[in-house]
Amino acid sequence: MFDLLLKIALLGVSLSMIGFLYRLIKGPSVPDRVVALDAMGINLIAIVALASIVMDTSAYLEAILLLGILSFIGTVAFAKFLEKGEIIENDRDS
């Protein structure tokens, strides 16, 4: 029974990725696309975690941490780009 619930949750999270992919492609503005990309990263973490639980292994826990760090860095970089128009500032005097 528990295995069936995990597979249903995995299916639901995977289907939500389709909605986020639509918002990423069709989004009316850049911030909508950034939010969709961030949500896709969170869903990818959830898919790996659920797959790890279904397979009864802890081998993917490092991948979950890596995906979380990369998703966070990507979101911060996009937010800085949207605010200032550049990610890496070369001039430190301003």
Stockholm file with secondary structure:
# STOCKHOLM 1.0

chainA/1-94         MFDLLLKIALLGVSLSMIGFLYRLIKGPSVPDRVVALDAMGINLIAIVALASIVMDTSAYLEAILLLGILSFIGTVAFAKFLEKGEIIENDRDS
#=GR chainA/1-94 SS CHHHHHHHHHHHHHHHHHHHHHHHHHCSSHHHHHHHHHHHHHHHHHHHHHHHHHTTCCTTHHHHHHHHHHHHHHHHHHHHHHHHSCSSCSCCCC
#=GC SS_cons        CHHHHHHHHHHHHHHHHHHHHHHHHHCSSHHHHHHHHHHHHHHHHHHHHHHHHHTTCCTTHHHHHHHHHHHHHHHHHHHHHHHHSCSSCSCCCC
//
